[in-house]
Structure formats: structure tokens, C-alpha cells
Amino acid sequence: MTDQDNDKPEGQRPEALRTFEAAARAGGKKPDDQGLTAKPDTAPLPDSLKREEVTATKVLQAGVKHDPHAATEAVQTSKDPRIP
């Protein structure tokens, strides 16, 4: 996937970690306006698979503990520093 693809989320599915982050910000529930198509804030971003796996584990653990702040922190601290 290229950076150009990420500029246009039409037809893409929401990226799971970004959807979890949006849910954490919405009190642990998926936002009502988030369907099966990516929005600009949930469109996939290129990242390493290992980083995504570690972050997903942290997000799911935070969900089990009902700690949306920890889920948001896990996603925010895992972002590739090359991506603004």
C-alpha cells in the first residue's frame, strides 16, 4: 500500500487498531458513525507487522481491564516515528 492509497480511504476497511483507538475515545464503544468503510481517522497506515501485533496485544489487554486510557496510550506510543 502506498502513501497515495492512504490519502483516499474510500472502499478500504477501517484499520483495527485505529478503530480500537476511536472506541477508546468514545468510552469503550465503537463510534456510531463508524461503519465497514474507513474514515480518514481510521484508514490503514503502513507499519511493521511486529509493532502492530505488540500494540494489538496491549490494546486488547487494556480492553479486558476496561482501561480506555491504556488502549489509547498503547496506540499512540506505537506509531511509527516516520509517520506524522
VEXMARDO-835419 format. One record per residue (C-alpha): residue in three letters; x, y, z. Coordinates in steps of 0.5 Angstrom, whole numbers, plus 500, padded with zeros to 3 digits. Each point is the difference from the previous one (the first is absolute). Layout:
! VEXMARDO-835419
alaXYZ...
END
This chain:
! VEXMARDO-835419
met500500500thr503507498asp499506504gln496503494asp495494502asn499502507asp498507498lys494497497pro496495505glu494499495gly499493500gln505498505arg498496506pro502504507glu506498503ala499496506leu505504505arg497507498thr493497501phe502498507glu503507501ala494503498ala496496504ala504501506arg499508499ala492498500gly500497506gly502493498lys494499495lys501501492pro498507498asp493499497asp503503493gln505495499gly497495495leu504495496thr504505496ala506504502lys499507502pro506505500asp502499507thr499492500ala503499493pro506495500leu507503501pro506496498asp504497506ser504494501leu496493502lys504499506arg498507503glu493499498glu500493504val503503506thr495506500ala494496499thr502496506lys501506504val493503498leu496493501gln503499507ala498508501gly493498498val500494505lys502504505his494506498asp506505499pro499504494his506505502ala505494500ala497498493thr501507497glu507500503ala502494497val498502493gln503507501thr506497502ser501495495lys499505494asp506499495pro504507501arg501501493ile492501499pro498507502
END
